[in-house]
Amino acid sequence: MSDYEDSTLPEGFFLKPPHNNAPAWVKGQIGIKVDTAIEYLQKFKNDKGYVNLDLKESKAGNLYLDLNCFIPKPPEERTIAPTPVVNGKDDFDDPF
């Protein structure tokens, strides 16, 4: 999906901080512009029909949504880390 490279900020989703009288357990509000959001979700859904979004915090302390672009490698392409070697022995040597 090369479209991921275009923009990772989801279109049609708007985050706002909680209003001044909100209880402590309310962390914010999410507004969704339905037509825009549906178009965005259709464009970026994965093979299983999901769009994964991460809730992040900027350096300024503002919350925002970001498209999670992680795509796991197929099992045949995964590599296994080599066993660490210490003093000529690997970590799995019997210490007795």
Buried (B, 14 or more C-beta within 10 A) or exposed (E): EEEEEEEBEBBBBEBEEEEEEEEEEEEEEEEEEEEEBEEBBEEBEEEEEEBEBEEEEEEEEEBBBBBBEEEEEEEEEEEEEEEEEEEEEEEEEEEE
